[in-house]
């Protein structure tokens, strides 16, 4: 971490006239060298140019599918110890190098039969070592924060533990195979959405084989005709809302390295290693809260939050103040148009209200918030005219009716 910081400072000193570009490039290289969980943070930040600026967001976007690849020897070693019935052609395909490279794994194109390509996603050996260290550091830091006066009553330890558990689960590609099959089945009725089918016989905890989707181009959303782009973004938004509100399936890792627009207008969804399935209670509470937030029902939102938690370190008079501050936040947010509402700002203000009054929502509600933060960033960048919140209404109603 010190090395990454020194690189940024050095870039500013050495290239003062283009310090912004040089510092951004150095920061991205520093994050890349840290690997693991740090790259995940960089990928999420890349979805929010409105918060970090377009220059840094553009540089960080490279981490979504173009991280420095693992060595060919490391990738082949995974195949050799897999004990899977992989033919020689799979080894040859991997030896040619990856077609995409992320923080946890690299992806290789293999064609076991003509016209039926397979994507081999191979876990980086170093990820299995570095990610547990990263998460252990985060957990230790959370426990130190929890001892400070301003965080003593907060669920910071539970939040970080849940987040770290989700990050660690990415290391298990067999779990991702199960989640991929679940995502594919859930969205099977959506003709405009493509989710690759897993190939079970060539998969294990270090290797995930799945259908290879040709024609993926991360720049397609930006270069497509406006009508095609708007339809693709609308499909993405509606799919995420259906997954979260109706099925409780949260795709946390939602960036343009995992959501692609094809030339024919279909949407491809990939990489569900960093995903979480909400409990029925958390899904129902979050759905009701989001519905109340969109329509400005502040009192209802306050009661929903209170129903998920108990005050830990507060005085009785804080309850009324908590309700009043939540009502004010929700009502003010509902009056903002699409250009001025921000999920991260809303979430930050909500956490501040909880912290100052000693009431905290269920930690699991963090996962759909992270998903919506990334989704909102994509919408703001590519379809700023879309009413991000109103699109949720049919799925909220469907979920509540089913309940």
Secondary structure, DSSP 4 states (H G I P E B T S, - for coil): -HHHHHHHHHHHHHTGGGHHHHHHHHHHHHHHHH-HHHHHHHHHHHT-HHHH-HHHHHHHGGGGTBPPPPPHHHHHHHHHTS-----HHHHHHHHT--SEE-SSEEEEEEEEETTEEEEEEEE-HHHHHHHHHHHHHHHHHHHHHTTSTTTTTS-HHHHHHHHHHHHHHTT-HHHHHHHHHHHHHHTTT-TTEEEPPB-GGG--SSEEEEE--S---TTHHHHS-HHHHHHHHHHHHHHHHIIIIII-EEE---STTTEEE-TTS-EEE---SSEEE--HHHHHHHHHHHHHHHHT-HHHHHHHHHHT---SS--THHHHHHHHHHHHHHHHHHTS-TTT--HHHHHHHHHHHHHHHT----GGGHHHHHHHHHHHHHHHHH-TTS-TTGGGHHHHHHHHHH-
